[in-house]
Amino acid sequence: MGDGGIATPAPGYMEFVLQYNYTDLSDSKANIRGGRMNDWSLTYNYYLNKYMIWRVRGSWTKVNGRAGYEDNEVSILETRLQVKF
């Protein structure tokens, strides 16, 4: 018998994860202006035990170049408690 789940660090471990995502939905050759998105986030993970992870995530997202819409951006701070079962 084996465990098919994702292994997690030992209880009490902490980690910081820096993420970046770039998405381009525009195509100048086809004259499609779907926009471009840049998304930066920093996540703090704390492993309470083998089955529980507490996460705090801050992100900044900027969208520009969309036809019919102004450029805009948003900053979000979120937290969650994840239970693996």
N, C-alpha and C positions, 0 to 999 in steps of 0.2 A: 504494500500500500504506500502511495506517495502523496505528497501535497502539491496540488497544481496551482496554488496561489502565488502572488508576488511576495517575496521575502521582504520583511521590514527590519530596520535596525533594532537594537535592544532598547528596552524601556529607558526613558530619560534622554535619549539622543535628540539632538536638534540639528536642523540644517536650514540654510538659506539657498533659494533657487532664484536666479535671475533669468528671465525669459524675454525673448523678442520675437515678434511675428510681423511679417510684412506681407500684405495681400494686395495684389493689383488686379482689379476687375475691368481695367480699361484696355482698349486696343486701338491705337491711332490709325492703323491701316484699315480697319473696318469702321472707323468713326464711332466707336463705342466708348462712352464716358461713364463707366460704372464706378469709378473712384479708386482711390488708394488708401489703404489703412496701415498705420504704424501703431503697434501695441507693445508697450514695455510693462513688465510686471516684476515685482519682487515678492517672493513667497517665503514665509517662515513656517517650517514644519516642526512640531514637537510630538514625539512618539510616547504616548502615555503608557501603553503596554503593547502586547503583541497584536491586539485587535483594534486599538483606537489611536487615531491621529488627530491632533488639533492643528488647524491651519489658519494663518492670517495672511491675506493677500492684498497688496496695493497695486493698482494698475493705472496707467495713463494711456489713453487711446486717442489718436488724431485721425480724422477722415477728411480727405480733400479730393478735388477733381471730379465730383459727381455732377452730372448734367441736371440742372433744375434745383440744385440744393446748395446752400452755403457750406463752406468748410466749417467743421466743428470738432470739438474735443471734449473728452470726459475723463474725470479721475474718480476712481472707485476704491473704497476700502471695505473688504469683506472678511468674514471669519466663518469657519465651519468645524464641526466635530464629525469626523468620519469613522464609522464603525464597520469593520470588515467581518462578514459572516458568510 
